[in-house]
């Protein structure tokens, strides 16, 4: 009997609390300067591309941090929902 209950809880948790998440995690597009072939035309072009790649790398790192934070928030919410369900299933008067 417990199996169907966990399915229901799992389905509810999957969509529960999504509205409270921060804005969608995004990352910048890769810099176009890496698409060329051969050497850079000059040192300034190489440095500008290097800076663009560093900015892109920072954007990717921020994206992963955002994903991790959102995943943690969803996991925390899921644990809370399961804890509340288990509390009510035990027949407790007050569940926090």
Chimera marker file (.cmm) of the C-alpha trace (Angstrom):
<marker_set name="trace">
<marker id="1" x="0.000" y="0.000" z="0.000" r="1" g="1" b="0" radius="0.5"/>
<marker id="2" x="2.852" y="2.427" z="0.648" r="1" g="1" b="0" radius="0.5"/>
<marker id="3" x="4.035" y="2.299" z="-2.964" r="1" g="1" b="0" radius="0.5"/>
<marker id="4" x="1.032" y="4.149" z="-4.462" r="1" g="1" b="0" radius="0.5"/>
<marker id="5" x="1.229" y="6.782" z="-1.726" r="1" g="1" b="0" radius="0.5"/>
<marker id="6" x="4.879" y="7.508" z="-2.547" r="1" g="1" b="0" radius="0.5"/>
<marker id="7" x="4.017" y="7.783" z="-6.224" r="1" g="1" b="0" radius="0.5"/>
<marker id="8" x="1.407" y="10.417" z="-5.404" r="1" g="1" b="0" radius="0.5"/>
<marker id="9" x="3.808" y="12.245" z="-3.108" r="1" g="1" b="0" radius="0.5"/>
<marker id="10" x="6.562" y="12.093" z="-5.753" r="1" g="1" b="0" radius="0.5"/>
<marker id="11" x="4.277" y="13.496" z="-8.433" r="1" g="1" b="0" radius="0.5"/>
<marker id="12" x="3.110" y="16.283" z="-6.135" r="1" g="1" b="0" radius="0.5"/>
<marker id="13" x="6.646" y="17.180" z="-5.103" r="1" g="1" b="0" radius="0.5"/>
<marker id="14" x="7.805" y="17.390" z="-8.714" r="1" g="1" b="0" radius="0.5"/>
<marker id="15" x="5.643" y="20.466" z="-9.297" r="1" g="1" b="0" radius="0.5"/>
<marker id="16" x="5.337" y="21.810" z="-5.764" r="1" g="1" b="0" radius="0.5"/>
<marker id="17" x="6.935" y="25.135" z="-4.948" r="1" g="1" b="0" radius="0.5"/>
<marker id="18" x="8.188" y="25.814" z="-8.466" r="1" g="1" b="0" radius="0.5"/>
<marker id="19" x="6.632" y="29.294" z="-8.436" r="1" g="1" b="0" radius="0.5"/>
<marker id="20" x="8.931" y="30.339" z="-5.609" r="1" g="1" b="0" radius="0.5"/>
<marker id="21" x="12.132" y="29.652" z="-7.508" r="1" g="1" b="0" radius="0.5"/>
<marker id="22" x="14.347" y="32.462" z="-8.670" r="1" g="1" b="0" radius="0.5"/>
<marker id="23" x="14.465" y="33.520" z="-12.287" r="1" g="1" b="0" radius="0.5"/>
<marker id="24" x="15.440" y="30.905" z="-14.818" r="1" g="1" b="0" radius="0.5"/>
<marker id="25" x="19.148" y="30.084" z="-14.913" r="1" g="1" b="0" radius="0.5"/>
<marker id="26" x="20.737" y="31.309" z="-18.131" r="1" g="1" b="0" radius="0.5"/>
<marker id="27" x="24.177" y="31.493" z="-19.642" r="1" g="1" b="0" radius="0.5"/>
<marker id="28" x="25.679" y="33.652" z="-22.370" r="1" g="1" b="0" radius="0.5"/>
<marker id="29" x="26.248" y="32.345" z="-25.869" r="1" g="1" b="0" radius="0.5"/>
<marker id="30" x="29.794" y="31.246" z="-26.656" r="1" g="1" b="0" radius="0.5"/>
<marker id="31" x="31.863" y="34.093" z="-28.097" r="1" g="1" b="0" radius="0.5"/>
<marker id="32" x="31.897" y="34.162" z="-31.892" r="1" g="1" b="0" radius="0.5"/>
<marker id="33" x="35.647" y="34.807" z="-31.958" r="1" g="1" b="0" radius="0.5"/>
<marker id="34" x="36.389" y="31.138" z="-31.177" r="1" g="1" b="0" radius="0.5"/>
<marker id="35" x="34.725" y="29.981" z="-34.414" r="1" g="1" b="0" radius="0.5"/>
<marker id="36" x="37.489" y="31.162" z="-36.722" r="1" g="1" b="0" radius="0.5"/>
<marker id="37" x="40.453" y="29.117" z="-37.816" r="1" g="1" b="0" radius="0.5"/>
<marker id="38" x="44.150" y="29.841" z="-37.714" r="1" g="1" b="0" radius="0.5"/>
<marker id="39" x="45.885" y="32.543" z="-35.744" r="1" g="1" b="0" radius="0.5"/>
<marker id="40" x="44.275" y="35.771" z="-34.637" r="1" g="1" b="0" radius="0.5"/>
<marker id="41" x="44.851" y="38.752" z="-36.880" r="1" g="1" b="0" radius="0.5"/>
<marker id="42" x="46.587" y="40.671" z="-34.118" r="1" g="1" b="0" radius="0.5"/>
<marker id="43" x="47.344" y="40.658" z="-30.390" r="1" g="1" b="0" radius="0.5"/>
<marker id="44" x="44.411" y="42.985" z="-29.654" r="1" g="1" b="0" radius="0.5"/>
<marker id="45" x="41.995" y="40.562" z="-31.312" r="1" g="1" b="0" radius="0.5"/>
<marker id="46" x="43.477" y="37.668" z="-29.368" r="1" g="1" b="0" radius="0.5"/>
<marker id="47" x="43.183" y="39.581" z="-26.078" r="1" g="1" b="0" radius="0.5"/>
<marker id="48" x="39.607" y="40.632" z="-26.830" r="1" g="1" b="0" radius="0.5"/>
<marker id="49" x="38.704" y="37.013" z="-27.559" r="1" g="1" b="0" radius="0.5"/>
<marker id="50" x="40.481" y="35.845" z="-24.398" r="1" g="1" b="0" radius="0.5"/>
<marker id="51" x="38.432" y="38.349" z="-22.384" r="1" g="1" b="0" radius="0.5"/>
<marker id="52" x="35.224" y="37.202" z="-24.088" r="1" g="1" b="0" radius="0.5"/>
<marker id="53" x="36.040" y="33.552" z="-23.278" r="1" g="1" b="0" radius="0.5"/>
<marker id="54" x="36.706" y="34.471" z="-19.627" r="1" g="1" b="0" radius="0.5"/>
<marker id="55" x="33.350" y="36.269" z="-19.485" r="1" g="1" b="0" radius="0.5"/>
<marker id="56" x="31.668" y="33.247" z="-21.059" r="1" g="1" b="0" radius="0.5"/>
<marker id="57" x="33.346" y="30.931" z="-18.538" r="1" g="1" b="0" radius="0.5"/>
<marker id="58" x="32.095" y="33.113" z="-15.672" r="1" g="1" b="0" radius="0.5"/>
<marker id="59" x="28.606" y="32.951" z="-17.162" r="1" g="1" b="0" radius="0.5"/>
<marker id="60" x="28.763" y="29.151" z="-17.303" r="1" g="1" b="0" radius="0.5"/>
<marker id="61" x="29.980" y="28.976" z="-13.696" r="1" g="1" b="0" radius="0.5"/>
<marker id="62" x="27.145" y="31.290" z="-12.604" r="1" g="1" b="0" radius="0.5"/>
<marker id="63" x="24.709" y="29.062" z="-14.510" r="1" g="1" b="0" radius="0.5"/>
<marker id="64" x="25.886" y="25.967" z="-12.621" r="1" g="1" b="0" radius="0.5"/>
<marker id="65" x="25.698" y="27.817" z="-9.301" r="1" g="1" b="0" radius="0.5"/>
<marker id="66" x="22.142" y="28.861" z="-10.122" r="1" g="1" b="0" radius="0.5"/>
<marker id="67" x="21.202" y="25.284" z="-11.098" r="1" g="1" b="0" radius="0.5"/>
<marker id="68" x="22.696" y="23.964" z="-7.866" r="1" g="1" b="0" radius="0.5"/>
<marker id="69" x="20.802" y="26.541" z="-5.771" r="1" g="1" b="0" radius="0.5"/>
<marker id="70" x="17.518" y="25.753" z="-7.503" r="1" g="1" b="0" radius="0.5"/>
<marker id="71" x="18.118" y="22.029" z="-7.107" r="1" g="1" b="0" radius="0.5"/>
<marker id="72" x="18.789" y="22.505" z="-3.407" r="1" g="1" b="0" radius="0.5"/>
<marker id="73" x="15.606" y="24.568" z="-3.017" r="1" g="1" b="0" radius="0.5"/>
<marker id="74" x="13.515" y="21.911" z="-4.759" r="1" g="1" b="0" radius="0.5"/>
<marker id="75" x="15.127" y="19.179" z="-2.663" r="1" g="1" b="0" radius="0.5"/>
<marker id="76" x="14.448" y="21.101" z="0.560" r="1" g="1" b="0" radius="0.5"/>
<marker id="77" x="10.821" y="21.594" z="-0.458" r="1" g="1" b="0" radius="0.5"/>
<marker id="78" x="10.483" y="17.889" z="-1.297" r="1" g="1" b="0" radius="0.5"/>
<marker id="79" x="11.858" y="16.876" z="2.102" r="1" g="1" b="0" radius="0.5"/>
<marker id="80" x="9.430" y="19.263" z="3.789" r="1" g="1" b="0" radius="0.5"/>
<marker id="81" x="6.464" y="17.841" z="1.859" r="1" g="1" b="0" radius="0.5"/>
<marker id="82" x="7.448" y="14.271" z="2.698" r="1" g="1" b="0" radius="0.5"/>
<marker id="83" x="8.006" y="15.166" z="6.360" r="1" g="1" b="0" radius="0.5"/>
<marker id="84" x="4.571" y="16.826" z="6.547" r="1" g="1" b="0" radius="0.5"/>
<marker id="85" x="2.930" y="13.865" z="4.827" r="1" g="1" b="0" radius="0.5"/>
<marker id="86" x="4.571" y="11.378" z="7.200" r="1" g="1" b="0" radius="0.5"/>
<marker id="87" x="3.541" y="13.486" z="10.182" r="1" g="1" b="0" radius="0.5"/>
<marker id="88" x="-0.091" y="13.542" z="9.061" r="1" g="1" b="0" radius="0.5"/>
<marker id="89" x="0.027" y="9.843" z="8.188" r="1" g="1" b="0" radius="0.5"/>
<marker id="90" x="1.024" y="9.159" z="11.803" r="1" g="1" b="0" radius="0.5"/>
<marker id="91" x="-2.063" y="11.061" z="12.922" r="1" g="1" b="0" radius="0.5"/>
<marker id="92" x="-0.315" y="13.893" z="14.719" r="1" g="1" b="0" radius="0.5"/>
<marker id="93" x="-2.397" y="16.929" z="15.573" r="1" g="1" b="0" radius="0.5"/>
<marker id="94" x="0.199" y="19.500" z="14.604" r="1" g="1" b="0" radius="0.5"/>
<marker id="95" x="2.765" y="19.128" z="11.857" r="1" g="1" b="0" radius="0.5"/>
<marker id="96" x="5.477" y="21.656" z="11.089" r="1" g="1" b="0" radius="0.5"/>
<link id1="1" id2="2" r="1" g="1" b="0" radius="0.2"/>
<link id1="2" id2="3" r="1" g="1" b="0" radius="0.2"/>
<link id1="3" id2="4" r="1" g="1" b="0" radius="0.2"/>
<link id1="4" id2="5" r="1" g="1" b="0" radius="0.2"/>
<link id1="5" id2="6" r="1" g="1" b="0" radius="0.2"/>
<link id1="6" id2="7" r="1" g="1" b="0" radius="0.2"/>
<link id1="7" id2="8" r="1" g="1" b="0" radius="0.2"/>
<link id1="8" id2="9" r="1" g="1" b="0" radius="0.2"/>
<link id1="9" id2="10" r="1" g="1" b="0" radius="0.2"/>
<link id1="10" id2="11" r="1" g="1" b="0" radius="0.2"/>
<link id1="11" id2="12" r="1" g="1" b="0" radius="0.2"/>
<link id1="12" id2="13" r="1" g="1" b="0" radius="0.2"/>
<link id1="13" id2="14" r="1" g="1" b="0" radius="0.2"/>
<link id1="14" id2="15" r="1" g="1" b="0" radius="0.2"/>
<link id1="15" id2="16" r="1" g="1" b="0" radius="0.2"/>
<link id1="16" id2="17" r="1" g="1" b="0" radius="0.2"/>
<link id1="17" id2="18" r="1" g="1" b="0" radius="0.2"/>
<link id1="18" id2="19" r="1" g="1" b="0" radius="0.2"/>
<link id1="19" id2="20" r="1" g="1" b="0" radius="0.2"/>
<link id1="20" id2="21" r="1" g="1" b="0" radius="0.2"/>
<link id1="21" id2="22" r="1" g="1" b="0" radius="0.2"/>
<link id1="22" id2="23" r="1" g="1" b="0" radius="0.2"/>
<link id1="23" id2="24" r="1" g="1" b="0" radius="0.2"/>
<link id1="24" id2="25" r="1" g="1" b="0" radius="0.2"/>
<link id1="25" id2="26" r="1" g="1" b="0" radius="0.2"/>
<link id1="26" id2="27" r="1" g="1" b="0" radius="0.2"/>
<link id1="27" id2="28" r="1" g="1" b="0" radius="0.2"/>
<link id1="28" id2="29" r="1" g="1" b="0" radius="0.2"/>
<link id1="29" id2="30" r="1" g="1" b="0" radius="0.2"/>
<link id1="30" id2="31" r="1" g="1" b="0" radius="0.2"/>
<link id1="31" id2="32" r="1" g="1" b="0" radius="0.2"/>
<link id1="32" id2="33" r="1" g="1" b="0" radius="0.2"/>
<link id1="33" id2="34" r="1" g="1" b="0" radius="0.2"/>
<link id1="34" id2="35" r="1" g="1" b="0" radius="0.2"/>
<link id1="35" id2="36" r="1" g="1" b="0" radius="0.2"/>
<link id1="36" id2="37" r="1" g="1" b="0" radius="0.2"/>
<link id1="37" id2="38" r="1" g="1" b="0" radius="0.2"/>
<link id1="38" id2="39" r="1" g="1" b="0" radius="0.2"/>
<link id1="39" id2="40" r="1" g="1" b="0" radius="0.2"/>
<link id1="40" id2="41" r="1" g="1" b="0" radius="0.2"/>
<link id1="41" id2="42" r="1" g="1" b="0" radius="0.2"/>
<link id1="42" id2="43" r="1" g="1" b="0" radius="0.2"/>
<link id1="43" id2="44" r="1" g="1" b="0" radius="0.2"/>
<link id1="44" id2="45" r="1" g="1" b="0" radius="0.2"/>
<link id1="45" id2="46" r="1" g="1" b="0" radius="0.2"/>
<link id1="46" id2="47" r="1" g="1" b="0" radius="0.2"/>
<link id1="47" id2="48" r="1" g="1" b="0" radius="0.2"/>
<link id1="48" id2="49" r="1" g="1" b="0" radius="0.2"/>
<link id1="49" id2="50" r="1" g="1" b="0" radius="0.2"/>
<link id1="50" id2="51" r="1" g="1" b="0" radius="0.2"/>
<link id1="51" id2="52" r="1" g="1" b="0" radius="0.2"/>
<link id1="52" id2="53" r="1" g="1" b="0" radius="0.2"/>
<link id1="53" id2="54" r="1" g="1" b="0" radius="0.2"/>
<link id1="54" id2="55" r="1" g="1" b="0" radius="0.2"/>
<link id1="55" id2="56" r="1" g="1" b="0" radius="0.2"/>
<link id1="56" id2="57" r="1" g="1" b="0" radius="0.2"/>
<link id1="57" id2="58" r="1" g="1" b="0" radius="0.2"/>
<link id1="58" id2="59" r="1" g="1" b="0" radius="0.2"/>
<link id1="59" id2="60" r="1" g="1" b="0" radius="0.2"/>
<link id1="60" id2="61" r="1" g="1" b="0" radius="0.2"/>
<link id1="61" id2="62" r="1" g="1" b="0" radius="0.2"/>
<link id1="62" id2="63" r="1" g="1" b="0" radius="0.2"/>
<link id1="63" id2="64" r="1" g="1" b="0" radius="0.2"/>
<link id1="64" id2="65" r="1" g="1" b="0" radius="0.2"/>
<link id1="65" id2="66" r="1" g="1" b="0" radius="0.2"/>
<link id1="66" id2="67" r="1" g="1" b="0" radius="0.2"/>
<link id1="67" id2="68" r="1" g="1" b="0" radius="0.2"/>
<link id1="68" id2="69" r="1" g="1" b="0" radius="0.2"/>
<link id1="69" id2="70" r="1" g="1" b="0" radius="0.2"/>
<link id1="70" id2="71" r="1" g="1" b="0" radius="0.2"/>
<link id1="71" id2="72" r="1" g="1" b="0" radius="0.2"/>
<link id1="72" id2="73" r="1" g="1" b="0" radius="0.2"/>
<link id1="73" id2="74" r="1" g="1" b="0" radius="0.2"/>
<link id1="74" id2="75" r="1" g="1" b="0" radius="0.2"/>
<link id1="75" id2="76" r="1" g="1" b="0" radius="0.2"/>
<link id1="76" id2="77" r="1" g="1" b="0" radius="0.2"/>
<link id1="77" id2="78" r="1" g="1" b="0" radius="0.2"/>
<link id1="78" id2="79" r="1" g="1" b="0" radius="0.2"/>
<link id1="79" id2="80" r="1" g="1" b="0" radius="0.2"/>
<link id1="80" id2="81" r="1" g="1" b="0" radius="0.2"/>
<link id1="81" id2="82" r="1" g="1" b="0" radius="0.2"/>
<link id1="82" id2="83" r="1" g="1" b="0" radius="0.2"/>
<link id1="83" id2="84" r="1" g="1" b="0" radius="0.2"/>
<link id1="84" id2="85" r="1" g="1" b="0" radius="0.2"/>
<link id1="85" id2="86" r="1" g="1" b="0" radius="0.2"/>
<link id1="86" id2="87" r="1" g="1" b="0" radius="0.2"/>
<link id1="87" id2="88" r="1" g="1" b="0" radius="0.2"/>
<link id1="88" id2="89" r="1" g="1" b="0" radius="0.2"/>
<link id1="89" id2="90" r="1" g="1" b="0" radius="0.2"/>
<link id1="90" id2="91" r="1" g="1" b="0" radius="0.2"/>
<link id1="91" id2="92" r="1" g="1" b="0" radius="0.2"/>
<link id1="92" id2="93" r="1" g="1" b="0" radius="0.2"/>
<link id1="93" id2="94" r="1" g="1" b="0" radius="0.2"/>
<link id1="94" id2="95" r="1" g="1" b="0" radius="0.2"/>
<link id1="95" id2="96" r="1" g="1" b="0" radius="0.2"/>
</marker_set>
